[in-house]
């Protein structure tokens, strides 16, 4: 999230942050965004237990109030319904810690190591109703090193995430949808 804010603060950036939102009121990113003067909101999902649509309606309301026209997911670990993703179709991005379409879901670094992959990485994609799916807008690769653990691999992938996501956001906000590749 901070890498995205950094990118949007650059002169001439085609996007500007209007809201940082979380389902966790204690999320550290909320305080960091507020310290930069970006509006924040926390809408916990627990009070909506069993009514995902109502929680998403509350999210949608905050996004509308803020005037958002693009949503960038960054660490939001809840599956969104087709109703929500459909409302933001073509205007919502996500970053995933694997070279999609490989390793959708969780534990991607461990899965890459277990499979004996020579490389791993991250992907920025448009969000669709299908989990970790949608048009790929960019990928960054890292070599899997001998002795890597899920944690050491995750750390190198995270460095690439901080390069890739801002680059894709800038291009996407400017209307460019062609995928990019970083090594």
N, C-alpha and C positions, 0 to 999 in steps of 0.2 A: 504494500500500500504506500509506503514512504517513497519507494522508487517511482511509483506512478505520480505521486504528488510532486516530486522533484522534476519529473519530465513536464508536467503541466505548468510548472512555474517558470519554465524557460521562455524567454522573449519569443513571441510569434507562435507559441504552441497552439495547435488547432483545437485544443480541449481545455476546459477549466474545471476544477473540482467544485461541485456544489454541495456535496453531502458525503460523509463517511458514515456508514451505518453498520450495525452489528446486531446479532441476536443475543450477544453476551454483553451486558452492561459493564463488565469488568475488562473487556478487551482493551489491551494496551494501545491499540491503534486509535481508539476514540480520543484519548488524552493527547496523543501526538498530533492528531489532526486538529483538534481544538487549539492546541498551542500554536499552530500555523494559521489560525483564523478560519479554518474550514468548518462549516456547520456539521454537527454530528447528531446521531440519533441511535438509541438502543431500543430494540423491540424484542424482548425475550420471547422465545417460542413456548416456554413451559405453560404460561397462562392460557395458551390456545390448545393445550394438549387434546389431541383427537380431532382438531379442526384446522388442518393445514391451510385450507383455503382462507379462513379468517385471518390467520397469521400473515399470509401473503397479501391479503387485502390491506392490512395495516402497513406492510412494507411498501406496497404500491402507493398508498396515500402519502407516505413520507417522501417517496421519490417524486410524485407529482407536485407536492408542496414545494419541493426544492427546485423544481424546474429541470429535472434530469432528463436528458435525451439519450444517454448512453450509460450502461451499467457495466462496471468492471468488478467481477468477483475476485477476491483475493483472500483466500483462507476461509471462505464461507463453506462450512462442511455440512450443509443440509441439502438434501435433494429437493429441487424445486419442481412443482407440478407443471403439467403441460399448459395449464391456464396461465400461469405466471410467465413461463418461458415463451409462450405464444404471444403474449402481450408485448414482450421485448424482442421478438424475433428480428434478427438482423441488427440489433442494437445492444447486445449483451455479450461480453467477453469473459473468458475464464482461462486460468493457467493451470496446467496439470503436470505433475512431476513424472512424466514418462514421454517417450516418443510415440504418441498415439498413431495408430490405433492399438499399439501394444499397451498392456497393463492398465486398463481402465480400472477405476476404483481405488482401493486403499493398498498400502504396503508395497508400493511400486518399486522402491529401491531394493528391498529384500527379494522381491520376485525377479528383478533383473539379475541379481547376483545368483539366485538359485538356478536360473536358466543358463547361467554361464555366458551372458551377453558380453560382447567386447565393448559395446558403447551403450550409453543411457542418455537421458537428457530430459528436456521439458518441451511442452507444446502450449501455444496459445491458440484457442479456437473460439469460434462463435458458439454460444450456448443454444442447444436445442432441447427438446423434451427427452431425448435419449441421453443417458448418463455418459459423460466424458466423450461426447460425440459432437458433430457439427463441423462445418468447414474449418480446416486447419489454416491459420493465418501466419504461423511461424513456429520454427523449432530450433532448439539449440542443443548441441550434442557435447557429451563429455566422454572421455575414454574411461572404461572400467579398469582400475589399477589392481595389480596383485595385492592381496591383503586387504582390499576394500571391505568395509563393513557397511551395513545400511546407513549408519550415521555419517561415515566419511564420504560416501557417495552422495548422500542427501546434501551435505555441505557444499560440495562442488556444483551440484545441480542448482542449488539455491543461488549461487553466484551468477549462474547463467540466467536464471529466472529474473533476476534484478536487471539484467541487460535486455533480455528478450521482450518482456511484457511492456516496458515503456516504449521500446522501438515499434512494436506492433500497434500499441495504442495511438501513437502519433500518426502512423500511416493510416490506420483505420478511421480516425477522426477526420483526416483529410480526404477520405473517400477511397483510399487504396486498399484493395482486398487481396492482391496477389501475395501468396505466401513468401516469407523470407526465411533464410537459414543462417544461423550463427554457429560458429565452431569455437 
